[in-house]
Amino acid sequence: MNYDPATLLPRVEALVRTVAAREIMPRFLQAVREHKSDGSALSDADLASQRFLNAELGKLVPLPILGEEMDEGQQRAALAAGDDGLWCVDPVDGTTNFLAGLPFFAVSVALLRQGKPILGVSYAPFCDEMFTALAGGGARLNGELLPLRRPESRLDKSVALVDLKRLPKPLALALAGEPPYYSQRNLGSSVLEWCYLAAGRADLLLHGGQRPWDYAAGRLMVAEAGGSVSSFELDDFDAAPVWRRSVIAALDPAAQAAWRAWTRGRL
């Protein structure tokens, strides 16, 4: 199937703006918290956004859709059928933030070919920030090329985005007791943490295990902003298990080498 990611990009941007305006923001501070079988938060905004994107992305290019708010059987079937093209969707990432009234949530869409992202769009509607990336075409925030600032090359001067609760206990204790970086943040939204790293708002990223919809768009944005990504076990992030990938990432190559070595030494 022939499709041009550069031509699709503005149409995907328009879709995520529309779903945010119609299905997500009208429910902000109005949604009722529910829980999925794994204990994670769920709202009617997640479900409505997933339904909208499932319908509308198929009109752009009729490809399999892998979304967070689909059952596991549907997700695995989409992944198995999507080698020539796959939409990967996180309808609302940061649902707990969304329900609590915190501004750190986003809707994210990636287009994958042979398992690798070629287009990524992540939109933070509360702040009206549109992060986009094309393979070989750079990453942007509201049209401005990323990163917005020069990244740190030294760990001890870096700001790190770290989700401590999803890390192996020895690593989490080491980070809590004697961190190698200057300061640490956790946004509660994996999608936005990738975007913030690509933008240069942070220098490092660490996560114990993400799903495809968490990393698909952001992994492309970081790469296009000049950063690099590994897993705990593998330097080649794309070779890590698809369904749950650990993340070690940085914008600066020297920082990434030091960050990876420090992290792996404490696993």
PyMOL commands that set and color helices and strands:
alter all, ss='L'
color gray80, all
select helices_A, chain A and resi 5-27+44-60+72-81+95-100+155-157+164-166+169-177+190-199+212-224+237-239+253-264
alter helices_A, ss='H'
color red, helices_A
select strands_A, chain A and resi 34-35+41-42+65-67+86-93+106-113+116-124+129-134+138-141+144-145+159-162+183-185+204-210+228-230+245-250
alter strands_A, ss='S'
color yellow, strands_A
deselect
rebuild
show_as cartoon
